[in-house]
Amino acid sequence: MPEYRVAIAGLGTIGLKVAQAINSGDLPGLSLTAVSAKNHTKAAANLRNFIPAPAIVSLGELAELADVVVECSPAAVFAQCADAAIARGLIFITVSAGALLERADLIAQAEKTGAQIIIPTGALIGLDAVRAAAEGQITSVTHSVRKPEASLKGAPFIEQNNINLDNLDTALCVFKGSARDAAKGFPANVNVSAALGMAGIGADKTIVEIWADPAIDRNIHEVVVEADSAHFSMKIENVPSKNAATGKITALSVIAALRRLTAPLVIGT
């Protein structure tokens, strides 16, 4: 079985769950060697029972201590760990698909260094089917996102357009456009739209609608794909984590991606 040293960028809702899974021994062949977090004191407290305790280092230093870097940090600091990991030819697992859209040069760099960039399925559903359809011809991909209004507050697009989400009594469509623009306007909410775009016909051709819905308490994603090989639609309702913008399944998806690295059986494309 391959042995991988894993470092995690960001120890929030996603990163801490992933760290705990590795430390528990539930992921054979993986060991947690380092983490990075904005608050080192809080990180040390969260890791106090980990054996052995991982090093707490800067984002740029993670790549020096690992074979796999898992990026679960805010999109604003994506480059600090991505550049170092890819330059060293590591496996780079990122939940910031939207940030990767703006750094296409990293994909070209990975080809040169032998790095591999992995985007977990995350809160979405059926990326394997979309990838398969993309081997043929896809005509259209649409992605509808419905979230409780509280989880969308503070998003750049909401702030820039002065959209009032207080006291809604019906669902409000706050955005309709490309997956690329959705990822820019809602970096903490719709990274999955960017991943969907990269899996299928591209982020500029993938159409996204984002709704603030006061009647729901889950994050709902619906995807419809038209292709020469199939027509399919998919829906998933994700239970939010403590961070309302992030579904519980997102951390589990990262864990599943890590498990795949050493698994004797791999299911799905």
SULRAJO-V514761 format. One line per field, one symbol per residue. ss: DSSP state (@ for helix, = for strand, . for the rest). phi: phi as a letter, one per 40 degrees, with the letter a starting at -180 (. if undefined). psi: psi as a letter, one per 20 degrees, with the letter a starting at -180 (. if undefined). Layout:
ss=???
phi=???
psi=???
//
This chain:
ss=...======...@@@@@@@@@@@......=======...@@@@@@@........==..@@@@@@@..====...@@@@@@@@@@@@@...====..@@@@@...@@@@@@@@@..====.......@@@@@@@@...==========.@@@@...@@@@@...........=======@@@@@@@.....@@@@@@@@@.......======.....==========...==========......=@@@@@@@@@@@@@@@.......
phi=.cbbcbbbchbcdcdcccdcccccgcbdgbbcbabbacbcccccccbcbcbccccbbcdccdccbabbbbcbbddcbdccbcdcccccgccbbbccccccdcbccccccccccgcbbbbcdgccagcccccccccbbbcabbbbbbbddccccgcdccccbfccbcfcbbcbccaaiccccccccbccbbdccccccccbbhcccccbbbbcbccbbbcbbbbbbbaccababbabbccccccdcbcccccccccccccccbccbbbhc
psi=pqppppqpoplbggghggghgghijinqipqohqrpqgnhghghghjhjpoqpqqorrghighijrhppookrqhhjghhhgggghhikrpopqimhhhhhilhhhghhhhhijqpppoqhciaqkhhhggghiicppgqpqopppqqhhiipiqghgghjlpojqkpirqpoiqpbqhghghghmhihlhhhgggghhdjqhhippppppooiiqjqoppppppprihqpqqqppoppqahohipqhighhhgghhghhhjpipppq.
//
